[in-house]
Amino acid sequence: MSFVLAIVGRPNVGKSTLFNRLVGKKLALVDDQPGVTRDLREGAARLGDLRFTVMDTAGLEDANDDSLPGRMRRLTERAVGLADACLFLVDARTGITPTDEVFADILRRSGTPVILAANKAEGRAAEAGVIEAFGLGLGDPLALSAEHGEGMAELAVVLSPMIEAAEARAEEAITDIDIEEGEDAPERTKPLQIAVIGRPNAGKSTLINKIIGEDRLLTGPEAGITRDSIAVTVDWGGMPMRIFDTAGMRKKAKVQEKLEKLSVSDGLRAVKFAEIVVVLLDAAIPFEQQDLRIADLAEREGRAVVVAVNKWDLEEHKQEKLRDMREAFERLLPQLRGAPLVTVSAKTGRGLDRLQQAIVRSYDVWNRRVPTATLNRWLQGMVEAHPPPAPSGRRIKLRYMTQAKTRPPGFVVMCSMPEKLPESYSRYLVNGLREDFDMPGTPIRLHMRSQADANPYKDRKKSIPSRLAKHVRKGATKKS
């Protein structure tokens, strides 16, 4: 088990900047305004020869009620309890504030080892703040600059014995476990990448919390709580999955603030790296224009799509509503014809088993491969049932078909005059593939190509050998 280091501190002391420095990527959103980070974000950190897990947390605020700052504080305190050590970050330029003193006392009583660090310590203006940090009673402070990378070697020196001690304890725990002779270790597989996307306040974070069985993500009645794309790993129904919670996506014209633009960009990045995209709708207002854009985005990115309708426990006329939604789904999203439509309640957990089954089935379809011989027999039958058009009196011939890729399924048809084949005939073939090879809902890529396109000498000009050209020139001179 990896050593876990939680970075804690007041808002805007540079926790996310340090997190990005340790993981070597710009994973966490960073902005000048305080309170950007709200959820817990984990990453694989590397510091010299040290390897560990680092956790970015929300800024500690002096709030204990059920307000958004109060819920953020409780989530951070939970991270402190889960971590092997805490890196308590203060602002060396601002100096020690009363809030720093309050949280230093909380960390001192938590029982978790604490490393005190004064960030933004570059330059002489920060010297007073570093000296002031000695008064917190948490040992000698490390002078760091997360932005410029200063003090990282000193941090590695402090972390090294902590990580070695944690690894030693882990080895002792492993040796205490009795393993039956001949028992095979469980096979480890790569987690299935799932992105949950939708409009603000559709219940994405609540749904993921219910799936993993704990309040891992920050939730509440306020719209737009989630800002970062937070990934959580869970074994769901016997299959390891990595689920990404994303920020709610509003209409582009309404997104004005820089921070919201960064949040939406982070969510779009999660869609590009996902294998399955769960489009979460609100049962009260399903299939609004923004929902359609989000589902179309996932299809254009080539991801397998599962549509989940949340807050189904609040719906009174369930059968009528479900019938109307299925009709609207087929009419408004024909490019996702046959994709699963699942009703769930993130609050009560009803329908989550159906959602899991739909995700697994969509993943199988997304990876499906059809033998070339079977494809060509099918293509012959499709052409006989509905021949392609004959522009200018010349019939377009579909000669050969093969599957070029999966994830999503991609097919290539060798034909004459591919540029003159109408889009309607391509849709006819795509719909036939969905129906005859049981590939509902998944994006299908169909490419028409002529045999001339595969000819490497197509655009090469004919050249005459030099000796022959010499004789040709001599002959032309004699004739003249």
Secondary structure, 3 states (H helix, E strand, C coil): CCCEEEEEECCCCCHHHHHHHHHCCCCCCCCCCCCCCCCCEEEEEEECCEEEEEEECCCCCCCCCCCHHHHHHHHHHHHHHHCCEEEEEEECCCCCCHHHHHHHHHHHHHCCCEEEEEECCCCHHHHHHHHHHHHHCCCCCEECECCCCECHHHHHHHHHHHHHHHHHHHHHHHHCCCCCCCCCCCCCCCCEEEEEEECCCCCHHHHHHHHHCCCCCCCCCCCCCCCCCEEEEEEECCEEEEEEECCCCCCHHHCCCHHHHHHHHHHHHHHHHCCEEEEEEECCCCCCHHHHHHHHHHHHCCCEEEEEEECHHHCCCHHHHHHHHHHHHHHHCHHHCCCCEEECCCCCCCCHHHHHHHHHHHHHHHCCCCCHHHHHHHHHHHHHHCCCCCHHHCCCCEEEEEEEECCCCEEEEEECCHHHCCHHHHHHHHHHHHHHCCCCCCCCEEEEECHHHHCCCCCCCCCCCHHHHHHHHHHHHHHC
